[in-house]
Amino acid sequence: MTDLGNWKNNAHGHKFIASFSGGKDGSLALYKSMKAGEALGLIVMMEEEGNRSRSHGMPPAIIQAQADSIGLPVYTAAASWAEYEKVFINLLKKAKKQHAEVLVTGDLDMPANGCWHDEVTKKAELKLAMPLWEMDHRQAVREFIDLGFIAIVVTVNLSLGMQEEDLGRTLDHEYVRELQNRGIDPCGEGGEFHTTVLDGPIFKYPVSVRKGAILRDGDYAFLSLELN
C-alpha cells in the first residue's frame, strides 16, 4: 500500500512526533496515535517573537502546561512565515535523531496531492500519519466531546460568522449544534475558530487557566489565557 493509503494508520507500531497547537484536532489525533504507537514529543511552532503559538495564539506557558499534563516533551521554535518550512523541517530532523519515525498531524481535509506535511516529512525522511484524514467533521467533533475532552474557543474570525461572545465558550454538543445552525463548520476547518484543550483522556490532570483580555487584530479576536 502507498504512503497515501497509510496516512490514517502510519503511527501504528511506530515512534512518532506530533504537530501540536493545543487545539481539539491535534489532541484527538494525538489520542488516536497514542493508542497505536509510541509518542516521543510534541512539535509546537511559535510566532517570530516566541510569545505566542501560530494560529491559536497560546503563550508558551499554556503549551508547556498541556505538554506536562500529557507527559511529553516539547520541540519548539519561533519562525516567520518566510522561514517557517525550514525551521519546521529542522525540528523534524531533530526528532528523527531521537528515533521518531512518523509525524502525526490533526488535519482532516488535506489534499491527496500537494500535501505540505507530506512534502516536509519526506524531506526529513519521516512518514506522515493523519488519523483524522477525510473524517466527517461532525463525527470528529462528536468523538472528541464523547471521549471527555474539554476545550474552549480562543480565536475567532469575525468575518466568518463568529462573534467575540464565542470566545471562552466550551465546545460541547449543544454549542456545536448552535454553530451548525449558524452555518459554521463544527470543526472550524474554514478558519472560523480555534480551540485550546484543557483536559481529556490524554491529560493526567486538567490545565487550570483564567481568562484574560480579548485582543483584536483585523478580522480576528483572541482570548488571552493565563495559568492559575
C-alpha positions in Angstrom: 0.0 0.0 0.0 1.3 3.5 -0.8 2.1 6.1 1.9 -1.1 7.9 0.8 -3.1 4.8 1.7 -1.4 4.6 5.1 -1.9 8.2 6.1 -4.6 7.2 8.6 -2.6 4.4 10.1 1.1 5.2 9.8 1.5 5.7 13.5 0.6 2.1 14.2 3.6 0.3 15.8 5.9 3.3 15.3 7.5 6.0 17.3 6.1 9.4 16.4 6.3 13.1 16.9 3.0 15.1 16.9 2.4 18.5 15.5 0.5 20.2 18.3 -1.2 23.5 18.5 -3.0 22.7 21.7 -6.4 22.5 20.0 -9.0 19.9 19.5 -8.0 18.3 16.2 -4.4 17.9 17.2 -5.4 16.5 20.6 -7.8 13.9 19.0 -5.1 12.9 16.5 -2.6 12.5 19.4 -5.1 10.4 21.4 -5.7 8.0 18.5 -2.0 7.8 17.7 -1.0 7.1 21.3 -3.3 4.1 21.2 -1.5 2.8 18.1 2.2 3.8 18.6 4.7 5.5 20.9 4.7 9.3 21.3 8.1 10.9 21.7 7.1 14.5 21.8 5.1 17.5 20.6 6.1 20.0 17.8 4.9 23.5 18.5 5.7 26.4 16.2 5.7 29.9 17.6 5.4 33.3 16.1 8.6 35.3 15.4 8.9 36.8 18.8 8.3 33.4 20.5 5.5 34.9 22.6 2.5 33.0 21.0 1.9 29.8 19.1 0.9 30.0 15.5 -2.8 30.1 14.7 -4.0 29.5 18.2 -2.0 32.4 19.8 -1.2 30.5 23.0 1.6 31.6 25.3 4.5 29.1 25.9 3.4 28.6 29.5 0.0 27.2 28.4 1.5 24.9 25.8 4.1 23.7 28.4 1.3 23.0 30.9 -0.6 21.0 28.4 2.6 19.0 27.5 3.4 18.4 31.2 -0.1 17.1 31.8 0.2 14.8 28.7 3.7 13.8 29.8 5.6 14.6 26.6 8.5 16.9 25.9 8.0 19.9 23.5 10.1 20.5 20.4 9.5 24.2 19.7 11.0 27.0 17.6 10.0 30.5 16.6 9.8 31.4 12.9 8.5 34.0 10.5 6.2 32.7 7.7 9.2 33.1 5.3 11.3 30.8 7.4 8.5 28.5 8.7 9.2 25.5 6.5 12.9 25.5 7.0 12.5 25.7 10.8 9.8 23.1 10.9 11.9 20.6 8.9 14.8 21.2 11.3 12.6 20.3 14.2 11.5 17.1 12.3 15.2 16.2 11.8 15.9 16.8 15.5 13.0 14.5 16.4 14.3 11.9 13.9 17.7 11.9 15.7 15.6 11.0 18.9 14.3 8.0 16.9 11.0 9.4 15.7 9.8 7.6 12.6 6.5 9.4 11.9 4.9 12.8 12.1 1.3 12.9 13.3 -0.9 15.8 12.4 -4.6 16.6 13.1 -5.6 17.5 9.5 -9.0 16.4 8.2 -9.1 17.9 4.7 -5.6 17.8 3.5 -5.5 17.2 -0.3 -4.1 13.9 -1.5 -1.8 15.8 -3.9 0.3 18.7 -2.9 0.0 18.0 0.8 2.5 20.3 2.6 3.0 17.9 5.5 3.7 15.1 3.1 6.4 17.1 1.4 8.2 18.2 4.6 8.1 14.8 6.2 9.8 13.3 3.1 12.5 16.0 3.3 13.1 14.9 6.9 12.9 11.2 5.9 9.9 10.6 8.1 6.5 9.1 7.3 3.2 11.0 7.7 0.2 10.0 9.8 -3.1 11.9 9.8 -5.6 9.7 11.7 -8.4 12.2 11.2 -7.9 12.5 7.4 -11.1 12.6 5.4 -13.1 12.1 8.7 -16.6 13.6 8.7 -16.4 16.9 10.6 -19.4 16.4 12.8 -18.2 12.8 13.6 -14.8 14.1 14.6 -16.2 16.7 17.0 -18.7 14.3 18.4 -16.0 11.7 19.1 -13.8 14.4 20.7 -16.5 15.5 23.1 -17.7 12.0 23.8 -14.2 10.9 24.8 -14.3 13.6 27.6 -12.0 16.2 26.1 -12.7 19.8 27.4 -11.8 22.6 25.0 -12.7 26.3 24.9 -12.8 28.7 21.9 -9.7 31.0 22.0 -9.6 32.5 18.5 -12.5 33.6 16.2 -12.6 35.1 12.7 -15.3 37.8 12.9 -15.7 37.8 9.1 -16.8 34.1 9.0 -19.8 34.2 11.3 -18.1 34.1 14.6 -18.5 36.7 17.4 -16.5 37.9 20.3 -19.1 36.3 22.5 -17.9 32.9 21.3 -14.6 33.4 22.9 -14.2 31.3 26.1 -17.2 29.0 25.3 -16.8 25.3 25.9 -17.1 23.0 22.9 -19.9 20.7 23.9 -22.7 19.1 21.9 -25.2 22.0 22.5 -22.7 24.6 21.3 -21.7 22.5 18.2 -25.4 22.4 17.3 -25.6 26.1 17.7 -22.6 26.6 15.4 -24.1 24.4 12.7 -27.4 26.3 12.9 -25.3 29.5 12.3 -23.8 27.9 9.2 -20.4 27.4 10.8 -18.3 24.3 10.3 -18.3 22.4 13.6 -14.5 21.8 13.2 -13.8 25.3 12.2 -11.9 23.9 9.1 -12.6 27.1 7.2 -10.6 29.1 9.8 -13.7 30.2 11.7 -12.3 29.4 15.1 -9.6 27.7 17.1 -9.7 26.0 20.5 -7.4 25.2 23.4 -7.8 21.8 25.1 -7.7 21.9 28.9 -8.5 18.3 29.9 -9.2 14.9 28.4 -8.2 11.2 28.3 -4.5 12.0 27.3 -4.2 14.5 30.2 -3.1 13.3 33.7 -4.8 16.4 35.2 -6.7 19.4 34.0 -4.9 22.6 32.9 -6.2 25.3 35.1 -6.5 28.7 33.4 -8.0 32.1 34.0 -9.5 34.1 31.1 -7.9 37.5 30.4 -8.5 40.3 27.9 -9.8 40.0 24.4 -7.3 41.1 21.8 -8.2 42.1 18.3 -6.2 42.0 15.0 -8.2 42.8 11.9 -10.9 40.3 11.4 -9.6 38.2 14.3 -10.3 38.3 18.0 -8.2 36.3 20.6 -8.9 35.3 24.2 -5.9 35.7 26.4 -5.3 32.8 28.8 -3.1 32.6 31.9 -2.2 29.7 34.1 -3.9 29.7 37.6 
